[in-house]
């Protein structure tokens, strides 16, 4: 069923029936995601088609040595080059600049950023869109650490994390607690990377964002609040990657702590 035609959705939208005329562009940064890419693109296409949404996926690959680009080309041939756009880069240049690069090729008026490793399930995208439409939000971000959405949405279920050991859960919780205490950003999951943006809002935020790597996600939320953009949250379940190794290491943790301090004194 199209989520925009349900009774709950129509009530939230103001009791009128209308199809979604927007186009949704997914920016999918990849590095050694050959095994994960066909799964996540199949799931994305399924969600978009079932909900009658116009869509495209921009794959930003950082010269993966495992054949990710070859797989992306095969997927483009299968789904259509107007649906799957491979926009590679010359080397491993970081997550933040991958979004900047991908944004240059976006043709939709809304942009979704997410991980390609199946940590973020596309099934939550219709909830992101419903919340955005109901409250005319600039940004909707997924949260692992809330039981309900903000603003409230009746069908939201509690978020959570699966597949992490206690140490990694403590690191993530601690990172968010540190940022929330120091920066007071108004969102519960600063380190998450599953979000829906108005295209023009994302462009404005990226123009002033200075961080790279994993700190990039945190700074974008802090900048969004400082710039007065409206943000909603939808609880999501985060599942550790299916294939490959996590790219989060000690260097990223140290960079995150430094990033919190720099944002505290600079924003």
C-alpha positions in Angstrom: 0.0 0.0 0.0 1.2 3.5 -0.8 2.0 5.1 2.6 0.7 8.5 1.5 -2.8 7.0 0.8 -3.4 5.5 4.3 -5.9 7.1 6.6 -3.2 8.1 9.1 -1.1 9.7 6.4 -4.0 11.5 4.9 -5.0 12.9 8.3 -1.5 14.1 8.9 -1.4 15.7 5.4 -4.6 17.6 5.9 -7.3 15.3 4.7 -6.6 15.5 1.0 -5.4 12.8 -1.4 -2.4 13.6 -3.6 0.4 11.5 -5.1 4.0 12.3 -4.2 5.4 14.3 -7.1 8.9 14.7 -5.6 12.0 12.9 -6.8 14.3 11.2 -4.3 18.0 10.9 -4.9 20.1 8.5 -2.8 23.8 9.2 -2.4 25.5 5.9 -1.7 29.2 6.2 -0.8 31.1 2.9 -1.4 34.4 1.3 -0.7 34.8 -2.5 -1.1 31.0 -3.0 -1.1 30.9 -5.5 -4.1 28.8 -8.0 -2.1 26.5 -5.6 -0.4 25.7 -3.3 -3.3 23.3 -5.5 -5.3 21.3 -6.2 -2.1 20.9 -2.6 -1.0 20.1 -1.4 -4.5 17.5 -4.1 -4.9 15.9 -3.2 -1.6 15.9 0.5 -2.4 14.4 0.0 -5.8 11.7 -2.3 -4.3 10.7 0.3 -1.7 10.6 3.2 -4.2 8.6 1.2 -6.8 6.1 -0.2 -4.3 5.4 3.3 -3.0 5.3 4.8 -6.5 8.1 7.2 -5.9 10.5 8.7 -8.5 14.1 7.9 -7.6 17.7 7.6 -8.5 20.8 6.3 -6.8 24.2 7.9 -7.1 27.0 5.5 -6.3 30.1 7.3 -5.2 32.9 4.8 -5.2 36.4 5.5 -3.9 38.4 3.3 -6.3 37.4 0.1 -4.5 39.9 -2.7 -5.4 37.3 -5.5 -4.9 35.3 -4.8 -8.1 32.6 -2.6 -6.7 32.6 -0.4 -9.8 32.1 -3.3 -12.1 29.1 -4.5 -10.1 27.7 -0.9 -10.1 28.0 -0.8 -13.9 26.1 -4.1 -14.2 23.4 -2.8 -11.9 23.1 0.4 -14.0 22.7 -1.8 -17.1 20.0 -3.8 -15.3 18.0 -0.9 -13.7 18.8 1.8 -16.3 21.6 4.4 -16.3 19.0 7.0 -15.4 18.3 5.1 -12.1 21.8 4.0 -11.1 24.5 6.5 -11.7 28.1 5.5 -11.0 30.3 8.6 -10.1 33.7 7.2 -9.0 36.6 9.1 -7.5 40.3 8.5 -7.9 41.0 7.2 -4.4 39.8 6.8 -0.8 38.9 10.5 -0.1 36.6 10.2 2.8 32.9 10.1 3.6 32.1 13.8 3.8 33.6 14.6 0.5 31.7 11.7 -1.0 28.5 13.5 -0.3 29.8 16.7 -1.7 30.8 14.8 -4.9 27.5 13.0 -5.2 25.5 16.1 -4.7 26.9 17.5 -8.0 25.0 14.8 -9.9 21.6 14.8 -8.0 18.5 15.6 -10.0 16.0 15.0 -7.3 14.5 17.7 -4.9 15.1 15.5 -1.9 18.4 13.7 -1.0 18.8 10.6 1.1 22.1 9.7 2.5 22.8 6.2 3.9 25.4 3.4 4.2 25.7 0.8 1.5 26.6 -2.0 3.8 23.0 -2.9 4.7 23.3 -1.2 8.2 20.4 1.1 7.1 17.3 -0.7 5.9 15.4 1.1 3.1 12.1 0.1 4.7 12.4 3.2 6.9 12.4 5.6 4.0 8.6 5.8 3.7 8.4 6.8 7.3 11.0 9.5 6.7 9.0 10.8 3.8 5.7 10.7 5.7 7.1 12.7 8.6 8.7 15.2 6.3 5.4 15.7 4.4 3.3 15.9 7.6 5.4 18.6 9.2 7.1 20.3 6.2 10.5 19.4 7.7 13.8 20.4 6.2 15.6 17.3 7.5 14.5 13.9 8.8 17.2 11.8 10.5 17.2 8.2 11.6 17.9 7.6 15.3 19.0 4.4 17.1 18.3 5.9 20.5 14.6 6.9 20.6 11.5 4.9 21.1 9.2 7.3 19.3 9.5 9.8 16.4 9.7 13.6 16.8 7.3 15.0 15.9 5.1 12.1 17.0 4.1 9.5 14.4 1.8 6.7 15.6 3.4 3.8 13.7 7.0 4.5 14.7 8.7 1.6 16.6 11.6 1.9 19.0 15.1 2.1 17.5 18.0 -0.1 18.4 21.4 -1.5 17.4 22.0 -5.2 16.5 25.3 -7.0 15.9 27.5 -4.8 18.0 29.5 -6.0 21.0 29.2 -4.1 24.3 32.4 -2.1 23.7 31.1 -0.6 20.4 27.7 0.1 21.9 29.4 2.0 24.7 31.6 4.0 22.3 28.6 5.0 20.2 26.5 5.9 23.3 29.4 7.8 24.8 30.1 9.7 21.6 26.4 10.8 21.4 26.3 11.7 25.1 29.5 13.8 24.8 28.1 15.7 21.8 24.7 16.2 23.3 26.1 17.6 26.5 28.6 19.9 24.9 26.7 21.0 21.8 23.0 20.6 22.6 22.1 19.8 19.0 18.5 18.9 19.7 18.7 15.4 18.1 19.4 12.1 19.8 21.7 10.4 17.3 24.4 12.7 16.0 26.7 10.0 14.7 24.0 8.3 12.5 24.2 8.6 8.7 20.7 7.7 7.5 19.0 11.0 6.7 16.6 12.7 4.3 17.3 16.3 3.3 15.7 18.9 1.1 18.3 19.3 -1.7 18.7 23.0 -1.2 19.1 22.6 2.6 21.8 20.0 2.2 23.6 22.3 -0.3 23.5 25.2 2.2 24.7 23.0 5.1 27.5 21.4 3.1 28.8 24.8 2.0 29.7 25.7 5.6 30.6 22.3 6.9 34.4 21.9 7.4 34.9 18.5 8.9 35.8 15.3 7.1 35.2 11.6 7.7 32.7 10.6 10.5 32.7 14.0 12.2 31.0 15.3 9.0 27.7 13.8 10.0 27.8 15.4 13.5 28.8 18.8 12.2 26.0 18.8 9.6 23.4 18.4 12.4 25.0 21.1 14.5 25.1 23.5 11.6 21.5 22.7 10.7 20.3 23.7 14.1 22.5 26.9 14.1 21.0 27.8 10.7 17.5 27.4 11.9 16.5 24.3 9.8 13.7 22.1 11.1 14.7 18.5 11.9 12.6 15.4 12.7 13.7 12.0 13.9 12.4 8.5 13.1 13.5 5.5 15.2 15.5 3.0 13.1 17.1 -0.4 13.8 20.7 -0.4 12.9 22.2 -3.8 11.9 26.0 -4.4 11.6 27.2 -4.8 8.1 26.5 -8.1 6.2 29.9 -8.3 4.4 33.2 -6.6 4.8 34.9 -4.9 7.7 33.9 -1.8 9.6 35.8 1.3 8.6 35.6 2.9 12.1 38.9 2.8 14.0 40.8 4.5 16.8 41.8 7.4 14.5 38.1 8.1 13.8 37.3 8.1 17.5 40.1 10.6 18.3 38.9 12.8 15.4 35.4 12.7 16.7 36.4 14.0 20.1 38.5 16.8 18.5 35.5 17.6 16.2 33.2 18.0 19.2 35.6 20.5 20.7 36.1 22.4 17.5 32.3 22.7 17.0 31.8 23.9 20.6 34.3 26.8 20.1 33.4 27.5 16.5 29.6 27.2 16.0 
